[in-house]
Amino acid sequence: MDKMIQILVVEDDNDINQLLCNIIRKSGYLPQPAYSGTEALLYLDKQAWHMVLLDLMLPGMSGEELLARIHELGPVPVIVISAKEEQRTKVAMLRTGADDYITKPFDIEEVSARIDSHLRRYRRDSTSDARSRQLAYKSIILDPEAKSVTLGAELLSLTAREYEILALLMSSPKKVFTKANVYESVWGEEFFGDDNTINVHMSNLRSKLAKASPNEEFIETVWGMGYRLKP
């Protein structure tokens, strides 16, 4: 199973939610069920996701409202799965930012195929973008092509792990990344709760940023949750 791919399933019907979660598991990914828009927003604020499967008729916050919030947090593929069959609804969701629209009742194999297709395209596009696009946050410039980081006029000397941690945080500046997110993304291995490795690298990265810009704090700890770039 690919421990790296985590998919948020936002569906208030328990049977449909569990069916979608089973489809995701059989495809080798990790599902996280959410049964309302407000519950989904808690998960979205807590960590980064590789994909969201989204129903529209939800308690707490509609799927339409949630879709707008998802894209405020960063790029992530969204597949709407809804009983709303009206063409204008499909067009509106696609224009709002949904990557695909599947009408209920759905075919299990089709859902599985579309998940795989969008994940492949998203990862391919992300890799292409990362190779060519600089990332900027406050006075930090990260250049993926040169594998360099500058803060103001100073070129920082970062280790490979420190660079990857910073690149991860800068890829979604508003996201809170758990220690598991950081470890599995940067080290490419399953996280078993050993905080020391992450703590040391995060501390070293913060020290180097602070040395280059003593009056600015770039990375903050969200207690009980993880790390993100300081707003």
N, C-alpha and C positions, 0 to 999 in steps of 0.2 A: 504494500500500500504506500502511495506517495504521501508522506506525512506533511508535505509542504502545502498541498492544495486543500484549502478550507472553504467550504461553501455554506453561506447562510440561507436557510430555507424559511421564508416568511409566509406562513399559511395558517389561518385560524382553524381550519377543519383538521382534526387530529388524524383521521384516517388518510387524508390526502398528504398531510405533512409527513407522516411516517412512510408512506409509499415513496415520496420524493427522496426522503432520507435513505431508504433502501436502494433506490436507483443509484444514488451518489456513492454509497458504500460499495456496491457491486462494480462500479466504475473505478474503484480504488482511491476515492477521495474521502475527506472527512466532512460530514454534515453537522450543522448546528441548527436545531429547530427553534423557531420563534413563532409565537402564536398571536401576536398583535404588532401594530406599527410601533407602539411605544417600547415594547420589549425589544424589537429589532433595533431600534435606535440606541438602546443601551449597549447591545453587542457591537454596533457600528462605531460607537464612540470609544469602545474599549480596545479594539484592535483592528488590524487591516484584514480584509477578506479578498479571496481570489475571484469570487463570483457571488451574486445574490440571485436567488429564485424568489420572485415577488408576486404575491396575490394582490389584487386591487381592493377588494372589499374586505377591509380589516377593521377590527375594533381598536379604539384608541387613537389611531392615526391612519388615514387612508393610504393605499398604495401609491396614489398619485403624489400625495404630500411627501411620503417617504422617499420616493424616487428623486425628488428635487433635493432632499437633504443628503441622499447618498452621494450625489455628484458634487456637493459642496465639500465633501470630505476627501475627495481624490478619485482618480480614474479606477473604475472597477466594472467589469461586464455585468449587466443586469438582464435576466430573462424574465419577462412578465408571463405568468401562467394564470389565466383568468377565465371565468365563465362569461365575461362580457364579450359578446360576439360582434358588436357594432363596429363597422369599418372605421368610423370617425374616432372611436376609442383607441383602436390599434394605431392609427396614424398619429393621434395625439401623443401616445406613449412613446412611439418611436422618435417623434420630433422632440420630446422632452428629454430623451437620453437613453431609453431602453435599447438594448442591442438586439432583442428578439421578442416575439410575442407568440405564445402558444395558447390555443383555446382549449378549455376543458369541454368534454372529457378528452384526455390526451392519450397518445400511444406511448407506452413505456420505452420502446426502442427509439422512438423519435426524440423523446426528451433526453435520453442518454447520448444520442448522437449529437444533438445540438449543444449539450453541455461540453462534450469533448471538442467540438468544432470551435466554439467560442473561446475555450481555454487555450487551444492551440494558437488561434489567431491573436489573442490578447498577449500571450507570452512572446510570440514572434514579433509583434508590433512593439512591445515593451523593450525587448532586446535591441531591436533596431533603433528605437528612440534613445535608449540609454547609450548607445554607441555614438550618437551624433549630437545629442542635446545636452548642453550644460545645465546644471541645477544651481539655483541661486536662492539663498535665504539670508536676509539681512545683509551683512558684509561678507558672507561666505560664498565663494564660487567653486563648484565642484565640476571638473571636466572629465567625463568618462573616457574620452578618447586618450587623453594624456595621463589619465589616472592621477590627476593632481588636484590639490585643494589649496586655494588661496584665501586668506582672510585679510581684507583690505589690500595692502601692497605686499604682504608677507606670504611666501610660499611655505606651507606647513609640511613638516616631515612626519608622515603618519605611517604606521605599519599597515599591512594589507587588511588585517582585521579591523583596525580603527577606521580605515577608509571605507570598508564595507558597511560598518555600523552607521557611519555618518551618511553614506549614500542611501541606506535604508530609511533613516529618519527623514532625510531631505526629499525622498521620493513621495512622501505623503506627510507634509509638515503638520497637519492638524490631527493626525492619528496618534493614538496611544499604543505603543508596541509593548506587549508583554515580554518578559524575559524569554519565554518559550518562542515567541515570534522572532526575537532577535537571534537567539541561538540557532534555531532551525533555518533561518534565512541566511545567516552569515557563515555558520559552520556546516550547514547542510546535513545535520544529524538530528535525531530525535532528542528532545530535551528531557532529562530525568531529574531536574530540580537542583542541579549543582550550580549555585549562584556565583561561586567564586570566580569562575572564568569570565563571565559577563561583567561582574563588578570591577575586576581589575582593568579590563580593556576600556570599559566606560569611564572609569576614573582617569586613566591615562589620556583618553581622548578629551575629556573635560579640562584636564590640566593644560594640555597643549593649546586648546582654544582660549582658555583664560590667560595664558601667558602672552598670547598674541594680541588679545583684546581684554585687558583687565577689568574694564568697566562694563562689560557686556556678558550676560549669561545666555548661553545658547541652548543648552539641554536641561530639561527639568525632569525630576522624578515625580510621577503621579503615584502617591503612596497607595500600596495595595493593588496597583494595576500595572505600572511599567514606566516607560520613558516616552517623551516626545520633545520636539523642538519647542522652546519657550516662546509663547506668543508675544 
